[in-house]
Amino acid sequence: MHNFKKLDIWNKSMEFVVDVYRLVNTFPQIECFGLASQMRRAVVSIPANIAEGSAKSSNKDFARFLEMSLGSAYELETELLVSFKLSYIEHETYEQFQQKLAELQRMINGFKDTLS
């Protein structure tokens, strides 16, 4: 078992949750229950799966939850692109979020690889 609160991937993903929540608060009101809601669920799922997986008794089980966390990160990547294409976010903002997300994806993948 791992203490998820001490994991860099969990802490960085928690910071990213706050960033995405603040971002989607700027979306048009019509997206409150659409894209913004989906993005909030996806971004929260990243640290939630890391935390849940950390409680598993085997590294294999933990790695499976890291894969789910990664899946949510890729889902969010798609939703960020949709947001950009709909002009809800500027190019510079999209790039900043994309870079943070790519770093998080690399970190999760790297940690998952150490468990194998």
Biopython code that builds the backbone (N, CA, C, O; Angstrom):
import numpy as np
from Bio.PDB.StructureBuilder import StructureBuilder

atoms = [
    (1, "MET", "N", (0.842, -1.193, 0.000)),
    (1, "MET", "CA", (0.000, 0.000, 0.000)),
    (1, "MET", "C", (0.880, 1.248, 0.000)),
    (1, "MET", "O", (1.959, 1.278, 0.591)),
    (2, "HIS", "N", (0.389, 2.254, -0.671)),
    (2, "HIS", "CA", (1.097, 3.529, -0.787)),
    (2, "HIS", "C", (0.265, 4.616, -0.112)),
    (2, "HIS", "O", (-0.965, 4.553, -0.095)),
    (3, "ASN", "N", (0.943, 5.599, 0.434)),
    (3, "ASN", "CA", (0.247, 6.763, 0.961)),
    (3, "ASN", "C", (0.056, 7.735, -0.208)),
    (3, "ASN", "O", (0.982, 8.451, -0.591)),
    (4, "PHE", "N", (-1.157, 7.750, -0.768)),
    (4, "PHE", "CA", (-1.395, 8.535, -1.985)),
    (4, "PHE", "C", (-1.122, 10.007, -1.802)),
    (4, "PHE", "O", (-0.761, 10.688, -2.763)),
    (5, "LYS", "N", (-1.285, 10.526, -0.579)),
    (5, "LYS", "CA", (-1.075, 11.953, -0.358)),
    (5, "LYS", "C", (0.387, 12.359, -0.488)),
    (5, "LYS", "O", (0.699, 13.542, -0.623)),
    (6, "LYS", "N", (1.283, 11.375, -0.449)),
    (6, "LYS", "CA", (2.710, 11.653, -0.608)),
    (6, "LYS", "C", (3.192, 11.442, -2.037)),
    (6, "LYS", "O", (4.356, 11.697, -2.345)),
    (7, "LEU", "N", (2.307, 10.979, -2.906)),
    (7, "LEU", "CA", (2.691, 10.731, -4.297)),
    (7, "LEU", "C", (2.640, 12.023, -5.110)),
    (7, "LEU", "O", (1.640, 12.740, -5.086)),
    (8, "ASP", "N", (3.717, 12.313, -5.826)),
    (8, "ASP", "CA", (3.767, 13.510, -6.670)),
    (8, "ASP", "C", (2.643, 13.506, -7.697)),
    (8, "ASP", "O", (2.043, 14.545, -7.971)),
    (9, "ILE", "N", (2.354, 12.324, -8.272)),
    (9, "ILE", "CA", (1.307, 12.267, -9.299)),
    (9, "ILE", "C", (-0.053, 12.634, -8.722)),
    (9, "ILE", "O", (-0.871, 13.247, -9.408)),
    (10, "TRP", "N", (-0.300, 12.269, -7.484)),
    (10, "TRP", "CA", (-1.584, 12.612, -6.860)),
    (10, "TRP", "C", (-1.634, 14.114, -6.577)),
    (10, "TRP", "O", (-2.636, 14.768, -6.867)),
    (11, "ASN", "N", (-0.568, 14.656, -6.017)),
    (11, "ASN", "CA", (-0.534, 16.083, -5.687)),
    (11, "ASN", "C", (-0.634, 16.955, -6.937)),
    (11, "ASN", "O", (-1.368, 17.942, -6.943)),
    (12, "LYS", "N", (0.095, 16.601, -7.990)),
    (12, "LYS", "CA", (0.012, 17.378, -9.234)),
    (12, "LYS", "C", (-1.374, 17.266, -9.859)),
    (12, "LYS", "O", (-1.899, 18.239, -10.400)),
    (13, "SER", "N", (-1.960, 16.078, -9.783)),
    (13, "SER", "CA", (-3.297, 15.919, -10.366)),
    (13, "SER", "C", (-4.336, 16.689, -9.552)),
    (13, "SER", "O", (-5.316, 17.175, -10.117)),
    (14, "MET", "N", (-4.145, 16.807, -8.251)),
    (14, "MET", "CA", (-5.063, 17.608, -7.433)),
    (14, "MET", "C", (-4.959, 19.090, -7.801)),
    (14, "MET", "O", (-5.973, 19.786, -7.864)),
    (15, "GLU", "N", (-3.753, 19.566, -8.041)),
    (15, "GLU", "CA", (-3.568, 20.952, -8.484)),
    (15, "GLU", "C", (-4.258, 21.168, -9.827)),
    (15, "GLU", "O", (-4.855, 22.216, -10.074)),
    (16, "PHE", "N", (-4.165, 20.160, -10.688)),
    (16, "PHE", "CA", (-4.771, 20.258, -12.012)),
    (16, "PHE", "C", (-6.296, 20.271, -11.921)),
    (16, "PHE", "O", (-6.960, 20.918, -12.731)),
    (17, "VAL", "N", (-6.849, 19.566, -10.945)),
    (17, "VAL", "CA", (-8.301, 19.596, -10.720)),
    (17, "VAL", "C", (-8.747, 21.038, -10.492)),
    (17, "VAL", "O", (-9.714, 21.502, -11.096)),
    (18, "VAL", "N", (-8.041, 21.729, -9.626)),
    (18, "VAL", "CA", (-8.390, 23.120, -9.321)),
    (18, "VAL", "C", (-8.277, 23.987, -10.578)),
    (18, "VAL", "O", (-9.147, 24.816, -10.849)),
    (19, "ASP", "N", (-7.207, 23.790, -11.334)),
    (19, "ASP", "CA", (-7.016, 24.564, -12.568)),
    (19, "ASP", "C", (-8.174, 24.355, -13.543)),
    (19, "ASP", "O", (-8.697, 25.313, -14.111)),
    (20, "VAL", "N", (-8.569, 23.094, -13.733)),
    (20, "VAL", "CA", (-9.641, 22.797, -14.694)),
    (20, "VAL", "C", (-10.973, 23.336, -14.180)),
    (20, "VAL", "O", (-11.754, 23.876, -14.964)),
    (21, "TYR", "N", (-11.246, 23.205, -12.897)),
    (21, "TYR", "CA", (-12.490, 23.758, -12.348)),
    (21, "TYR", "C", (-12.567, 25.260, -12.601)),
    (21, "TYR", "O", (-13.612, 25.779, -12.991)),
    (22, "ARG", "N", (-11.459, 25.948, -12.378)),
    (22, "ARG", "CA", (-11.450, 27.397, -12.624)),
    (22, "ARG", "C", (-11.641, 27.703, -14.105)),
    (22, "ARG", "O", (-12.329, 28.658, -14.468)),
    (23, "LEU", "N", (-11.028, 26.886, -14.953)),
    (23, "LEU", "CA", (-11.157, 27.089, -16.398)),
    (23, "LEU", "C", (-12.605, 26.931, -16.848)),
    (23, "LEU", "O", (-13.131, 27.796, -17.548)),
    (24, "VAL", "N", (-13.249, 25.847, -16.460)),
    (24, "VAL", "CA", (-14.604, 25.597, -16.962)),
    (24, "VAL", "C", (-15.617, 26.580, -16.382)),
    (24, "VAL", "O", (-16.712, 26.734, -16.923)),
    (25, "ASN", "N", (-15.261, 27.238, -15.294)),
    (25, "ASN", "CA", (-16.148, 28.287, -14.758)),
    (25, "ASN", "C", (-16.251, 29.479, -15.699)),
    (25, "ASN", "O", (-17.141, 30.316, -15.549)),
    (26, "THR", "N", (-15.339, 29.557, -16.672)),
    (26, "THR", "CA", (-15.376, 30.654, -17.643)),
    (26, "THR", "C", (-16.161, 30.277, -18.901)),
    (26, "THR", "O", (-16.376, 31.119, -19.772)),
    (27, "PHE", "N", (-16.587, 29.021, -18.998)),
    (27, "PHE", "CA", (-17.322, 28.557, -20.177)),
    (27, "PHE", "C", (-18.706, 29.195, -20.215)),
    (27, "PHE", "O", (-19.211, 29.647, -19.187)),
    (28, "PRO", "N", (-19.323, 29.235, -21.395)),
    (28, "PRO", "CA", (-20.691, 29.760, -21.494)),
    (28, "PRO", "C", (-21.653, 28.961, -20.601)),
    (28, "PRO", "O", (-21.472, 27.762, -20.389)),
    (29, "GLN", "N", (-22.645, 29.631, -20.101)),
    (29, "GLN", "CA", (-23.627, 29.011, -19.208)),
    (29, "GLN", "C", (-24.267, 27.766, -19.824)),
    (29, "GLN", "O", (-24.610, 26.824, -19.110)),
    (30, "ILE", "N", (-24.422, 27.762, -21.123)),
    (30, "ILE", "CA", (-25.052, 26.620, -21.808)),
    (30, "ILE", "C", (-24.251, 25.327, -21.605)),
    (30, "ILE", "O", (-24.804, 24.233, -21.723)),
    (31, "GLU", "N", (-22.967, 25.444, -21.304)),
    (31, "GLU", "CA", (-22.110, 24.272, -21.112)),
    (31, "GLU", "C", (-22.071, 23.780, -19.667)),
    (31, "GLU", "O", (-21.370, 22.815, -19.364)),
    (32, "CYS", "N", (-22.797, 24.417, -18.791)),
    (32, "CYS", "CA", (-22.764, 24.059, -17.374)),
    (32, "CYS", "C", (-23.006, 22.572, -17.147)),
    (32, "CYS", "O", (-22.332, 21.955, -16.323)),
    (33, "PHE", "N", (-23.958, 21.993, -17.866)),
    (33, "PHE", "CA", (-24.291, 20.583, -17.681)),
    (33, "PHE", "C", (-23.796, 19.710, -18.829)),
    (33, "PHE", "O", (-24.119, 18.524, -18.899)),
    (34, "GLY", "N", (-23.014, 20.299, -19.725)),
    (34, "GLY", "CA", (-22.494, 19.562, -20.875)),
    (34, "GLY", "C", (-21.002, 19.338, -20.736)),
    (34, "GLY", "O", (-20.541, 18.588, -19.875)),
    (35, "LEU", "N", (-20.262, 20.001, -21.599)),
    (35, "LEU", "CA", (-18.821, 19.813, -21.671)),
    (35, "LEU", "C", (-18.131, 20.148, -20.349)),
    (35, "LEU", "O", (-17.238, 19.417, -19.922)),
    (36, "ALA", "N", (-18.524, 21.221, -19.706)),
    (36, "ALA", "CA", (-17.891, 21.611, -18.437)),
    (36, "ALA", "C", (-18.074, 20.523, -17.383)),
    (36, "ALA", "O", (-17.138, 20.189, -16.657)),
    (37, "SER", "N", (-19.260, 19.984, -17.306)),
    (37, "SER", "CA", (-19.541, 18.919, -16.340)),
    (37, "SER", "C", (-18.705, 17.683, -16.644)),
    (37, "SER", "O", (-18.149, 17.067, -15.735)),
    (38, "GLN", "N", (-18.614, 17.323, -17.908)),
    (38, "GLN", "CA", (-17.830, 16.149, -18.304)),
    (38, "GLN", "C", (-16.355, 16.351, -17.978)),
    (38, "GLN", "O", (-15.685, 15.417, -17.538)),
    (39, "MET", "N", (-15.848, 17.553, -18.190)),
    (39, "MET", "CA", (-14.448, 17.840, -17.896)),
    (39, "MET", "C", (-14.177, 17.775, -16.397)),
    (39, "MET", "O", (-13.131, 17.283, -15.974)),
    (40, "ARG", "N", (-15.115, 18.269, -15.597)),
    (40, "ARG", "CA", (-14.955, 18.189, -14.138)),
    (40, "ARG", "C", (-14.905, 16.733, -13.685)),
    (40, "ARG", "O", (-14.077, 16.369, -12.850)),
    (41, "ARG", "N", (-15.784, 15.905, -14.230)),
    (41, "ARG", "CA", (-15.790, 14.484, -13.841)),
    (41, "ARG", "C", (-14.494, 13.800, -14.257)),
    (41, "ARG", "O", (-13.928, 13.019, -13.492)),
    (42, "ALA", "N", (-14.027, 14.089, -15.460)),
    (42, "ALA", "CA", (-12.801, 13.449, -15.945)),
    (42, "ALA", "C", (-11.587, 13.857, -15.109)),
    (42, "ALA", "O", (-10.770, 13.012, -14.741)),
    (43, "VAL", "N", (-11.474, 15.144, -14.812)),
    (43, "VAL", "CA", (-10.283, 15.601, -14.088)),
    (43, "VAL", "C", (-10.287, 15.103, -12.643)),
    (43, "VAL", "O", (-9.225, 14.792, -12.103)),
    (44, "VAL", "N", (-11.443, 15.021, -12.013)),
    (44, "VAL", "CA", (-11.514, 14.501, -10.641)),
    (44, "VAL", "C", (-11.192, 13.008, -10.614)),
    (44, "VAL", "O", (-10.643, 12.497, -9.638)),
    (45, "SER", "N", (-11.537, 12.330, -11.680)),
    (45, "SER", "CA", (-11.285, 10.891, -11.771)),
    (45, "SER", "C", (-9.793, 10.574, -11.767)),
    (45, "SER", "O", (-9.406, 9.477, -11.362)),
    (46, "ILE", "N", (-8.961, 11.489, -12.198)),
    (46, "ILE", "CA", (-7.513, 11.232, -12.257)),
    (46, "ILE", "C", (-6.958, 10.994, -10.851)),
    (46, "ILE", "O", (-6.433, 9.910, -10.598)),
    (47, "PRO", "N", (-7.049, 11.959, -9.918)),
    (47, "PRO", "CA", (-6.515, 11.683, -8.575)),
    (47, "PRO", "C", (-7.351, 10.664, -7.799)),
    (47, "PRO", "O", (-6.823, 9.955, -6.943)),
    (48, "ALA", "N", (-8.644, 10.586, -8.090)),
    (48, "ALA", "CA", (-9.497, 9.632, -7.375)),
    (48, "ALA", "C", (-9.054, 8.199, -7.650)),
    (48, "ALA", "O", (-9.007, 7.380, -6.733)),
    (49, "ASN", "N", (-8.727, 7.888, -8.906)),
    (49, "ASN", "CA", (-8.261, 6.542, -9.226)),
    (49, "ASN", "C", (-6.871, 6.272, -8.665)),
    (49, "ASN", "O", (-6.568, 5.139, -8.290)),
    (50, "ILE", "N", (-6.030, 7.284, -8.602)),
    (50, "ILE", "CA", (-4.718, 7.117, -7.980)),
    (50, "ILE", "C", (-4.902, 6.778, -6.498)),
    (50, "ILE", "O", (-4.272, 5.856, -5.980)),
    (51, "ALA", "N", (-5.763, 7.526, -5.833)),
    (51, "ALA", "CA", (-6.006, 7.284, -4.412)),
    (51, "ALA", "C", (-6.605, 5.900, -4.179)),
    (51, "ALA", "O", (-6.167, 5.171, -3.289)),
    (52, "GLU", "N", (-7.600, 5.543, -4.973)),
    (52, "GLU", "CA", (-8.240, 4.238, -4.808)),
    (52, "GLU", "C", (-7.249, 3.107, -5.069)),
    (52, "GLU", "O", (-7.212, 2.122, -4.331)),
    (53, "GLY", "N", (-6.461, 3.251, -6.104)),
    (53, "GLY", "CA", (-5.482, 2.220, -6.431)),
    (53, "GLY", "C", (-4.412, 2.053, -5.374)),
    (53, "GLY", "O", (-3.893, 0.953, -5.180)),
    (54, "SER", "N", (-4.075, 3.136, -4.686)),
    (54, "SER", "CA", (-3.029, 3.068, -3.662)),
    (54, "SER", "C", (-3.417, 2.169, -2.498)),
    (54, "SER", "O", (-2.550, 1.706, -1.757)),
    (55, "ALA", "N", (-4.695, 1.922, -2.335)),
    (55, "ALA", "CA", (-5.169, 1.087, -1.227)),
    (55, "ALA", "C", (-5.152, -0.398, -1.572)),
    (55, "ALA", "O", (-5.389, -1.238, -0.704)),
    (56, "LYS", "N", (-4.876, -0.723, -2.818)),
    (56, "LYS", "CA", (-4.886, -2.119, -3.244)),
    (56, "LYS", "C", (-3.662, -2.846, -2.703)),
    (56, "LYS", "O", (-2.610, -2.244, -2.485)),
    (57, "SER", "N", (-3.812, -4.129, -2.493)),
    (57, "SER", "CA", (-2.752, -4.912, -1.849)),
    (57, "SER", "C", (-1.639, -5.333, -2.800)),
    (57, "SER", "O", (-0.571, -5.750, -2.353)),
    (58, "SER", "N", (-1.873, -5.231, -4.094)),
    (58, "SER", "CA", (-0.816, -5.628, -5.034)),
    (58, "SER", "C", (-0.500, -4.489, -6.000)),
    (58, "SER", "O", (-1.342, -3.647, -6.312)),
    (59, "ASN", "N", (0.736, -4.502, -6.454)),
    (59, "ASN", "CA", (1.150, -3.499, -7.445)),
    (59, "ASN", "C", (0.387, -3.672, -8.749)),
    (59, "ASN", "O", (0.116, -2.695, -9.448)),
    (60, "LYS", "N", (0.038, -4.914, -9.080)),
    (60, "LYS", "CA", (-0.717, -5.172, -10.309)),
    (60, "LYS", "C", (-2.080, -4.472, -10.256)),
    (60, "LYS", "O", (-2.511, -3.864, -11.236)),
    (61, "ASP", "N", (-2.753, -4.562, -9.101)),
    (61, "ASP", "CA", (-4.042, -3.892, -8.947)),
    (61, "ASP", "C", (-3.880, -2.378, -8.989)),
    (61, "ASP", "O", (-4.687, -1.678, -9.603)),
    (62, "PHE", "N", (-2.838, -1.877, -8.338)),
    (62, "PHE", "CA", (-2.585, -0.438, -8.340)),
    (62, "PHE", "C", (-2.344, 0.034, -9.771)),
    (62, "PHE", "O", (-2.863, 1.074, -10.175)),
    (63, "ALA", "N", (-1.561, -0.725, -10.539)),
    (63, "ALA", "CA", (-1.277, -0.360, -11.930)),
    (63, "ALA", "C", (-2.562, -0.286, -12.752)),
    (63, "ALA", "O", (-2.681, 0.553, -13.645)),
    (64, "ARG", "N", (-3.518, -1.155, -12.455)),
    (64, "ARG", "CA", (-4.795, -1.136, -13.178)),
    (64, "ARG", "C", (-5.531, 0.182, -12.911)),
    (64, "ARG", "O", (-6.121, 0.759, -13.825)),
    (65, "PHE", "N", (-5.499, 0.654, -11.671)),
    (65, "PHE", "CA", (-6.150, 1.926, -11.348)),
    (65, "PHE", "C", (-5.391, 3.105, -11.965)),
    (65, "PHE", "O", (-5.997, 4.112, -12.331)),
    (66, "LEU", "N", (-4.083, 2.979, -12.078)),
    (66, "LEU", "CA", (-3.315, 4.026, -12.760)),
    (66, "LEU", "C", (-3.690, 4.079, -14.232)),
    (66, "LEU", "O", (-3.716, 5.157, -14.826)),
    (67, "GLU", "N", (-3.983, 2.925, -14.828)),
    (67, "GLU", "CA", (-4.452, 2.903, -16.216)),
    (67, "GLU", "C", (-5.797, 3.617, -16.350)),
    (67, "GLU", "O", (-6.033, 4.330, -17.326)),
    (68, "MET", "N", (-6.671, 3.422, -15.370)),
    (68, "MET", "CA", (-7.960, 4.125, -15.398)),
    (68, "MET", "C", (-7.747, 5.632, -15.255)),
    (68, "MET", "O", (-8.417, 6.428, -15.914)),
    (69, "SER", "N", (-6.815, 6.012, -14.395)),
    (69, "SER", "CA", (-6.475, 7.421, -14.219)),
    (69, "SER", "C", (-5.952, 7.999, -15.532)),
    (69, "SER", "O", (-6.302, 9.117, -15.911)),
    (70, "LEU", "N", (-5.124, 7.238, -16.210)),
    (70, "LEU", "CA", (-4.587, 7.652, -17.502)),
    (70, "LEU", "C", (-5.696, 7.783, -18.537)),
    (70, "LEU", "O", (-5.685, 8.710, -19.347)),
    (71, "GLY", "N", (-6.649, 6.862, -18.514)),
    (71, "GLY", "CA", (-7.785, 6.947, -19.422)),
    (71, "GLY", "C", (-8.563, 8.233, -19.228)),
    (71, "GLY", "O", (-8.983, 8.862, -20.199)),
    (72, "SER", "N", (-8.758, 8.625, -17.976)),
    (72, "SER", "CA", (-9.451, 9.887, -17.682)),
    (72, "SER", "C", (-8.640, 11.075, -18.169)),
    (72, "SER", "O", (-9.204, 12.069, -18.628)),
    (73, "ALA", "N", (-7.321, 10.978, -18.073)),
    (73, "ALA", "CA", (-6.459, 12.061, -18.553)),
    (73, "ALA", "C", (-6.565, 12.203, -20.072)),
    (73, "ALA", "O", (-6.579, 13.319, -20.591)),
    (74, "TYR", "N", (-6.637, 11.086, -20.776)),
    (74, "TYR", "CA", (-6.787, 11.150, -22.232)),
    (74, "TYR", "C", (-8.179, 11.649, -22.624)),
    (74, "TYR", "O", (-8.336, 12.358, -23.618)),
    (75, "GLU", "N", (-9.167, 11.278, -21.846)),
    (75, "GLU", "CA", (-10.514, 11.809, -22.079)),
    (75, "GLU", "C", (-10.493, 13.325, -21.930)),
    (75, "GLU", "O", (-11.038, 14.046, -22.766)),
    (76, "LEU", "N", (-9.863, 13.800, -20.866)),
    (76, "LEU", "CA", (-9.778, 15.236, -20.629)),
    (76, "LEU", "C", (-9.015, 15.937, -21.747)),
    (76, "LEU", "O", (-9.359, 17.055, -22.130)),
    (77, "GLU", "N", (-7.988, 15.288, -22.268)),
    (77, "GLU", "CA", (-7.228, 15.868, -23.382)),
    (77, "GLU", "C", (-8.149, 16.127, -24.573)),
    (77, "GLU", "O", (-8.065, 17.172, -25.219)),
    (78, "THR", "N", (-9.009, 15.184, -24.849)),
    (78, "THR", "CA", (-9.974, 15.339, -25.945)),
    (78, "THR", "C", (-10.934, 16.488, -25.653)),
    (78, "THR", "O", (-11.231, 17.293, -26.536)),
    (79, "GLU", "N", (-11.410, 16.562, -24.432)),
    (79, "GLU", "CA", (-12.369, 17.614, -24.063)),
    (79, "GLU", "C", (-11.725, 18.999, -24.090)),
    (79, "GLU", "O", (-12.388, 19.982, -24.420)),
    (80, "LEU", "N", (-10.446, 19.082, -23.748)),
    (80, "LEU", "CA", (-9.740, 20.359, -23.877)),
    (80, "LEU", "C", (-9.666, 20.790, -25.339)),
    (80, "LEU", "O", (-9.838, 21.967, -25.657)),
    (81, "LEU", "N", (-9.411, 19.835, -26.218)),
    (81, "LEU", "CA", (-9.357, 20.149, -27.642)),
    (81, "LEU", "C", (-10.718, 20.611, -28.163)),
    (81, "LEU", "O", (-10.797, 21.556, -28.948)),
    (82, "VAL", "N", (-11.777, 19.951, -27.730)),
    (82, "VAL", "CA", (-13.131, 20.372, -28.112)),
    (82, "VAL", "C", (-13.376, 21.799, -27.623)),
    (82, "VAL", "O", (-13.926, 22.625, -28.351)),
    (83, "SER", "N", (-12.968, 22.079, -26.398)),
    (83, "SER", "CA", (-13.143, 23.431, -25.836)),
    (83, "SER", "C", (-12.423, 24.477, -26.677)),
    (83, "SER", "O", (-12.943, 25.566, -26.918)),
    (84, "PHE", "N", (-11.226, 24.130, -27.114)),
    (84, "PHE", "CA", (-10.468, 25.047, -27.956)),
    (84, "PHE", "C", (-11.157, 25.232, -29.312)),
    (84, "PHE", "O", (-11.294, 26.356, -29.795)),
    (85, "LYS", "N", (-11.587, 24.133, -29.915)),
    (85, "LYS", "CA", (-12.227, 24.209, -31.233)),
    (85, "LYS", "C", (-13.546, 24.981, -31.186)),
    (85, "LYS", "O", (-13.963, 25.562, -32.188)),
    (86, "LEU", "N", (-14.202, 24.987, -30.020)),
    (86, "LEU", "CA", (-15.437, 25.757, -29.853)),
    (86, "LEU", "C", (-15.163, 27.195, -29.425)),
    (86, "LEU", "O", (-16.090, 27.968, -29.184)),
    (87, "SER", "N", (-13.879, 27.545, -29.335)),
    (87, "SER", "CA", (-13.431, 28.890, -28.940)),
    (87, "SER", "C", (-13.831, 29.238, -27.514)),
    (87, "SER", "O", (-14.036, 30.410, -27.196)),
    (88, "TYR", "N", (-13.945, 28.232, -26.650)),
    (88, "TYR", "CA", (-14.198, 28.491, -25.230)),
    (88, "TYR", "C", (-12.906, 28.874, -24.525)),
    (88, "TYR", "O", (-12.926, 29.535, -23.486)),
    (89, "ILE", "N", (-11.780, 28.451, -25.099)),
    (89, "ILE", "CA", (-10.474, 28.813, -24.545)),
    (89, "ILE", "C", (-9.565, 29.278, -25.681)),
    (89, "ILE", "O", (-9.684, 28.829, -26.821)),
    (90, "GLU", "N", (-8.670, 30.172, -25.343)),
    (90, "GLU", "CA", (-7.708, 30.708, -26.306)),
    (90, "GLU", "C", (-6.603, 29.685, -26.561)),
    (90, "GLU", "O", (-6.407, 28.751, -25.782)),
    (91, "HIS", "N", (-5.894, 29.881, -27.658)),
    (91, "HIS", "CA", (-4.815, 28.969, -28.038)),
    (91, "HIS", "C", (-3.759, 28.857, -26.935)),
    (91, "HIS", "O", (-3.321, 27.757, -26.596)),
    (92, "GLU", "N", (-3.360, 29.989, -26.384)),
    (92, "GLU", "CA", (-2.326, 29.984, -25.338)),
    (92, "GLU", "C", (-2.783, 29.194, -24.114)),
    (92, "GLU", "O", (-2.005, 28.430, -23.543)),
    (93, "THR", "N", (-4.025, 29.371, -23.715)),
    (93, "THR", "CA", (-4.577, 28.634, -22.577)),
    (93, "THR", "C", (-4.626, 27.146, -22.885)),
    (93, "THR", "O", (-4.271, 26.315, -22.049)),
    (94, "TYR", "N", (-5.069, 26.820, -24.093)),
    (94, "TYR", "CA", (-5.112, 25.411, -24.502)),
    (94, "TYR", "C", (-3.723, 24.790, -24.403)),
    (94, "TYR", "O", (-3.571, 23.692, -23.868)),
    (95, "GLU", "N", (-2.719, 25.480, -24.913)),
    (95, "GLU", "CA", (-1.346, 24.966, -24.892)),
    (95, "GLU", "C", (-0.848, 24.769, -23.457)),
    (95, "GLU", "O", (-0.205, 23.764, -23.154)),
    (96, "GLN", "N", (-1.143, 25.722, -22.584)),
    (96, "GLN", "CA", (-0.710, 25.608, -21.186)),
    (96, "GLN", "C", (-1.337, 24.386, -20.515)),
    (96, "GLN", "O", (-0.649, 23.632, -19.826)),
    (97, "PHE", "N", (-2.629, 24.195, -20.715)),
    (97, "PHE", "CA", (-3.314, 23.049, -20.114)),
    (97, "PHE", "C", (-2.842, 21.748, -20.747)),
    (97, "PHE", "O", (-2.692, 20.739, -20.059)),
    (98, "GLN", "N", (-2.611, 21.768, -22.039)),
    (98, "GLN", "CA", (-2.130, 20.576, -22.739)),
    (98, "GLN", "C", (-0.757, 20.157, -22.210)),
    (98, "GLN", "O", (-0.501, 18.969, -22.017)),
    (99, "GLN", "N", (0.117, 21.127, -21.977)),
    (99, "GLN", "CA", (1.448, 20.823, -21.453)),
    (99, "GLN", "C", (1.382, 20.230, -20.048)),
    (99, "GLN", "O", (2.063, 19.250, -19.749)),
    (100, "LYS", "N", (0.562, 20.827, -19.195)),
    (100, "LYS", "CA", (0.403, 20.296, -17.836)),
    (100, "LYS", "C", (-0.152, 18.874, -17.871)),
    (100, "LYS", "O", (0.294, 18.001, -17.127)),
    (101, "LEU", "N", (-1.123, 18.661, -18.737)),
    (101, "LEU", "CA", (-1.742, 17.349, -18.836)),
    (101, "LEU", "C", (-0.758, 16.318, -19.386)),
    (101, "LEU", "O", (-0.718, 15.185, -18.906)),
    (102, "ALA", "N", (0.029, 16.696, -20.379)),
    (102, "ALA", "CA", (1.024, 15.777, -20.953)),
    (102, "ALA", "C", (2.059, 15.386, -19.901)),
    (102, "ALA", "O", (2.473, 14.228, -19.831)),
    (103, "GLU", "N", (2.474, 16.346, -19.088)),
    (103, "GLU", "CA", (3.426, 16.050, -18.006)),
    (103, "GLU", "C", (2.804, 15.067, -17.011)),
    (103, "GLU", "O", (3.460, 14.122, -16.574)),
    (104, "LEU", "N", (1.566, 15.290, -16.664)),
    (104, "LEU", "CA", (0.868, 14.400, -15.737)),
    (104, "LEU", "C", (0.728, 12.997, -16.329)),
    (104, "LEU", "O", (0.908, 12.002, -15.626)),
    (105, "GLN", "N", (0.412, 12.920, -17.603)),
    (105, "GLN", "CA", (0.301, 11.615, -18.265)),
    (105, "GLN", "C", (1.637, 10.873, -18.234)),
    (105, "GLN", "O", (1.672, 9.669, -17.982)),
    (106, "ARG", "N", (2.732, 11.585, -18.490)),
    (106, "ARG", "CA", (4.063, 10.969, -18.440)),
    (106, "ARG", "C", (4.384, 10.475, -17.036)),
    (106, "ARG", "O", (4.929, 9.386, -16.860)),
    (107, "MET", "N", (4.045, 11.277, -16.050)),
    (107, "MET", "CA", (4.316, 10.899, -14.662)),
    (107, "MET", "C", (3.537, 9.648, -14.260)),
    (107, "MET", "O", (4.084, 8.746, -13.626)),
    (108, "ILE", "N", (2.274, 9.598, -14.627)),
    (108, "ILE", "CA", (1.447, 8.431, -14.295)),
    (108, "ILE", "C", (1.988, 7.194, -15.000)),
    (108, "ILE", "O", (2.113, 6.130, -14.392)),
    (109, "ASN", "N", (2.306, 7.335, -16.276)),
    (109, "ASN", "CA", (2.881, 6.218, -17.032)),
    (109, "ASN", "C", (4.186, 5.740, -16.413)),
    (109, "ASN", "O", (4.405, 4.537, -16.266)),
    (110, "GLY", "N", (5.044, 6.669, -16.054)),
    (110, "GLY", "CA", (6.326, 6.328, -15.447)),
    (110, "GLY", "C", (6.154, 5.598, -14.128)),
    (110, "GLY", "O", (6.842, 4.614, -13.857)),
    (111, "PHE", "N", (5.241, 6.080, -13.319)),
    (111, "PHE", "CA", (4.999, 5.423, -12.034)),
    (111, "PHE", "C", (4.403, 4.045, -12.239)),
    (111, "PHE", "O", (4.763, 3.098, -11.541)),
    (112, "LYS", "N", (3.497, 3.931, -13.191)),
    (112, "LYS", "CA", (2.888, 2.636, -13.501)),
    (112, "LYS", "C", (3.968, 1.646, -13.920)),
    (112, "LYS", "O", (3.928, 0.480, -13.528)),
    (113, "ASP", "N", (4.923, 2.101, -14.705)),
    (113, "ASP", "CA", (5.998, 1.230, -15.163)),
    (113, "ASP", "C", (6.861, 0.725, -14.008)),
    (113, "ASP", "O", (7.380, -0.390, -14.066)),
    (114, "THR", "N", (7.017, 1.538, -12.960)),
    (114, "THR", "CA", (7.818, 1.087, -11.812)),
    (114, "THR", "C", (7.094, 0.005, -11.015)),
    (114, "THR", "O", (7.730, -0.744, -10.273)),
    (115, "LEU", "N", (5.783, -0.085, -11.159)),
    (115, "LEU", "CA", (5.020, -1.096, -10.424)),
    (115, "LEU", "C", (5.045, -2.456, -11.104)),
    (115, "LEU", "O", (4.735, -3.472, -10.482)),
    (116, "SER", "N", (5.413, -2.474, -12.380)),
    (116, "SER", "CA", (5.375, -3.735, -13.153)),
    (116, "SER", "C", (6.586, -4.604, -12.865)),
    (116, "SER", "O", (6.712, -5.692, -13.426)),
]
sb = StructureBuilder()
sb.init_structure("model")
sb.init_model(0)
sb.init_chain("A")
sb.init_seg("    ")
for serial, (resi, resn, name, xyz) in enumerate(atoms, 1):
    if name == "N":
        sb.init_residue(resn, " ", resi, " ")
    sb.init_atom(name, np.array(xyz, "f"), 0.0, 1.0, " ", f" {name:<3s}", serial, name[0])
structure = sb.get_structure()
